[in-house]
């Protein structure tokens, strides 16, 4: 495995001694000296003499302005990318920031963290007159910027989980897991993966998959440490009811919550599609639960009162089934004496805006139309759907609140990473 080293080079009586010590300590196959005009003329010749480096073993790259942190950082990143082009992996690079101006040192550290280098190193020792390290007393210390990167990326992954953007979260967690062999990190990432995949499945209405992922966390101690144990217990009970009840309040509130999330994200076309589906579902629940198990996708006319059978027998479609769209579902409820059906048809056929509001779905590019749904239109549709939820389900808002996805706390999760330790 080939290694390379980046070194900021300053000037001073013992600077060359310290840098030579650092290079001998790490024994890289190639060195990039990050220099200034002054250090290139005063320090580099002494260094090359001490280390006996051949021309193919090093290169000097002069920074654009030794007092500009941002400019130096870009110079350092360019140097790191140059080493990558030579075939060196980021994890096999060491950056020593002992020498050079403060701006150069800060820049190399920033670039090392940004590019996820294997190690950052610095030299220290007993200081003599003028605060200069006395030659022969040098000691090398180092830290792994990978740990800082893991911490930063974990914070970003948690933000994606809370957004919620679960696909991005899962991808980031995969990247983090590949950065290190630390068991504490790998185990924490595995827990986060199960959570993200579980709630992603739920967000996609794949309830059995969501249940399987959340069940896999049953004995995971991190769930308790992160304050999620009770939340997950309630959510698994909720999912159990959804899975085992085709027509119930749980599926209704889940559609509502999903529409709320899409609306909050500004995805009004997605939100209106869910609200429209929820209006359909409310009618389906009423017909199935309160009227002898009637199904709108395959209406059994034998279950209807005899007086209604003739008009519905005429509605057999090409599939050989009687399939009722939204309006027809509520019209059937009205014919059966269900108040909810009467409220819907009266509003839809009257002077109200229900017909116009529900038409927003058909005008959406995601349905049959050619334009976007506005925020105002989405909000109006939401208000109408809420009215029907209130009439169809008791205490549904409490159930909706209980089914809201959890939010992860960064400080709780990072305790499980166990990234502390003494510099080596």
N, C-alpha and C positions, 0 to 999 in steps of 0.2 A: 504494500500500500504506500503510494507516494504522498508525501506531505509538503506543504508550502507554508511560508510565513510572511506576513506583512509587518513591517516595522516603521514606525514614525521616527525620523532622525532629526535630532536637534544639534546644538553646539554646546561645548563646555569641556572643562578639563578632563572629566572622567566619563563623558557620555559614551565614547567608543567602548570603554571597558564594560559598561552596563549592557550595551547592545550585544557585544561579543559574548558576554555571559549568557544572555537570553537565547541567542542562536545556538550556542554550544549545548545549552540545556535542552532545547527542543529538537536539535539536529534535523532540520528540514532538508528536503531535497532541492528546494528552490526558495529564494528570498526576493521579496519586492521591498526596496527601500523607498519610503515616502519622504521626499526631501524638500528642502528649500534651496534657493540659490547658494546661501551661505553654508548650510550643512553639507551640500553636495561637494563644495570645494574644501571645507575644513575637516569634516568628520569622516566622510566616505573613504578617502585615501587611507586614513589610519585604520579604519575597520577592515578594509580589504587586506591590508598588510597583516593585521592580527589574525584574520580568519583564513587567509590564503585561499580565497574564493576564486574560482576560474570564471571567465567571462560568461559562460553558459549556465552558471549557477545562480545568477542574480540579475536584477534589472533595477534601475533607478527611475522613479516617476516623480517628477516635481509637482507639488501642489500649486494650484493657481494663485492662492493668497493664503499664507500661513495663519492669518488672523481672522479669516472668514469661516466660521463653523459650517455653515450650509454649503459653501463652495468646496471646502475640504471633504465634507461627507460625500458629495457627488464624486469627487476625485477618488476617494477610497472605494466607493462602490464600483467605479469604473475599473480600478485595479483588481478588485475581487472578481469581477466578471471576466477580466483578462485571464486570470488564473483558471477560471472555470473553462475558458476556451482552450487552455493548454491541457485540459483533461483532469484537473484537480477537482475533487468533490468538496462541497462547502464544509462538510463535517471533518475534512482532512486539512482544513486551513486553521492556522493560529495567527492571531493579531496581537502584536505587542505594542502597547501604547505608552510605554514608560517615558520615552524621550519626545522631543519636538515641542512646539508651542501648545498651550492649553487648548487652543482651537483644534489643532491637529489631533491631539489625544482624544478629545471629546468626539471628534468626527469619526475616528477609527472605531471607537466603541459603538457609536450609533450605527455605522455601516455594518459592523460585525453582528449586531443584534438584528438589523434589518435583513441581512443576507444569511442569517442562521449559521454562523461559522462554528466550527467545533469548539474552539477555546479562545478566550481573551486572556492575555498574560501581562504582567507588569513586574518590574524588578524593584526591590527595596533593600535597604541595608542600613548599617550604622552611618549616621551623617556626621561629617566633620565641619570644618570652618566654611561658613557661607551656606550651610545646609546641603552640601554636596555629598553624595554617597561615597564612602571611602572604598577604594578598590580592594577587593578581596573579602569584603563583608556582604556581597550581594546574595540575595535570596530571591527565588522566582515564585510567584503566586499566580494562580489562574482561576478563572471562573468559566462556567459553561453558559454562553448566551442562549443556548437551546432552551434552557430552563425559563429564561425571560420570554423567549418566543412562545413557549408552551403556555405560559401564563397569559400572555397577550392574546394568543389565538383562542384559548379557552374562554376568555372574556367575550371575544367576538362570536364564538359559537353559541354561548349562552344568550347573547343578544339576538341571534338568529332564531333560537328556540322560542324566545319570548315574543318574537315579532308577530305571528309565528311564520318562519320560513324553514320548514323542516328539512327539505332537500339540501339546502345550503348548509344547514347545521350538520347534517350527517356527513356531507363531503368534508367539512372542516375537521370534524372529529376523526375521520379517517386519516387526514393529513397529520394531525397532532400525534396520533398513535404511531405513525411511521417515523417520527422524529427521535424517539428514544426507546431504550429497553427497560426503563424504570417501571417496575411492577406496579407501583402506586399510581403512575400515570395511566398505564395500560388498563388497569382495573377500573379507574375512574372513567376513562373514555368508554369502556365497555358498558358501564352503567348508563352513561349519558346516551350512548347509541341506542340502547334498549328503550329508554324514555323517548328519544326523538323518533325512533321508528314506530313506537307504539302510538304516539299522538299523531304522527304523520298518517298512519293507517286509519286512525279515527277520523282525522280531518278529511280523508278521502272516502269516508263511509264504509271502510272495510273493517267492520266491527270484530269479526272473529280473529283477524290478524292483530288488531289492537289489543284484544284480550290476551292473546298468546304472549305478546311482548310484555305487557304489564304483569302478567302472571309469572314471567321469568324473573321478576324482581322481588318475588315474595320473601326471599331470605337475604336480600342484599342490605347490608347494614347501612350503606350510604343513603339509602332512601329515608331511613329514620333520621340520620344525622342532618340531612338537608331539609327536614321538616315536611316530608312528602308522604309519610306513611298513611295518615288518616285520609288525605286527599286521594291517594291511589286506591285505598280501600273503598271509598265512596264511588270512585269512577269505575272500578271493576263491578260493583253492584249495579251501577247504572248500565254498563255495557251488557251485563247478564240479562237485564230486563229488555234491553233493545233486541238482543239476539233471539230471545225466547218469546218476544211479543211483536208480531208483525205490525199490528195496529195498536199504538199506545201513545201516551203523552211523551214518553222518552224520545221517540223518533221525531216527534213534532218539535220539541224544544231543541233537539240537536240540529234540525234544519234551521230553526230560528237563530241559534248561536252561530251557525256557519254563515248565514246571511249577514249577521252583525259583524263578523270578522272581515268578510269581503267588503262590506260597506266602509268599515274603518280603514281599510287599505286603499280606498278609493276605487275599488273594482266594482263599479255600480252595475255593470252588465251581469257579472257573476252573482251579485247580491240579488238582483231582480229575478234571475233564473231560479234561485233557491226559494225566494218568497212566493213565486208562482207555483213552484212544486209544493210548497207548504200549503197553499190554498187548496190544491188538489188533494193533498194528503188529509187535511181536516175533513173533507167530505168523505174520503175513503174510510176514515176511522169511524165517523158517524154511521155510515151505511153498514159497516161490518159489525161493529159492537152493539148498535142499537136496533138494527133491522135485519135480524136473522142471517147474519154473515154474508150479506151481499157484497160482491166484488165488482169494481168498476171495469177491470180489465177483462172480465169474463162473466157478464151478468147472467145469473140463472133465473130465467123468468118464472120458473116453477115456485120460486120463493116469494114472488110478488103477489099482491092481492089480485084476484081474478079480473077485477075491473081494469087493472093496469096492463095486464099481459098482452092484449092485442097490439097496443101502440108500441110496446118495446120489442115484440117479436119481429116487427118490421125493421128494426135497427141492426139486424145481423149484417156484419161487414164481410169483406173478401176473405178474411181469416176464418170465417165460419163462426165467429164469436160476436157477442154484443159488447162493444167497448165504448165506454162513456167518457167524453172529454169533460173538462172542468165544469162548464155551464150545465151540461146535461146531468152531471152528478148531483149538483145542487137542486136542479129542477126535479130530479127523482126524490130527493129528500123532501121537497115541498109537497110532492104528490103523496108522499107517505105521511104527511102531517107533521113533519119535523120542523120546528121553528127556525132552525139554522138555515134550512133551505129557503124558507120564506123570506128571511132577512136578506139573503144573498140575491135572490131573483128580483125582489122588489127594488133593491138598491141598484142592481145591474141594469134593469129595464127602466128605472125611473130617471129622475133628473140628477142623480148623484154622479160622482166621478169614478165610480168603481170600474165601469166598463173601460173608460179611458186609461185608468191606472193599470189594469190588467193587460191592456193593449200595448203597454210599454215593453212587455216581454216579447211580443211578436215583432215590434219595431226594432228590437235589439239586433245587432249584427250576429249575436250568438244564437238567434232563433231564425226569424224569417225576414228581418229588416236589413237596413243598410247603414244604420247610425248608432251612436253610443247612447246609453241611458244617462241622464243627468243626475247630479246629486239631489236636486230638488225632487225629481220624479221618483227616485229611489226612496227618498224619505217619506213621500206621500204614500207610496205603496206599502211601506213598512207600517205606517199608521193604520192603514186599512186592515192589514193582516193581523196586527195586534188586536183589533176589535174582535175578529173571528176567533183568535186564540182565547181571548177572555170568555167568549160564549161557549167554546167547546171544551175547555179544560180548566178545572179548578186548581189554584195554587201553581200554575205552570211556571210562573216567573221564579219561584223559589227553586224548582227543579232545574230551570235553566241556569240559575246562579251556581248551583251545585255542580253542574256539568262544564263550567268554564275551565279551560285548560290551566294547569299550574304555571307559575312564573318561577324560574330558577334564580337563586341569589348567588352572585359571583363569589362573595366571601365564604359562603358555606361550602361551595364546591372546591375552591382552591385549597381549603384545609385538607381535603382528601388527596390532593396532588402530592403532598409531602415533598416540595421542591427545595426545602431548606437544606442547610449543610454548610460546612466550613470550606472555604476556597482551598483548592489543592495546589 
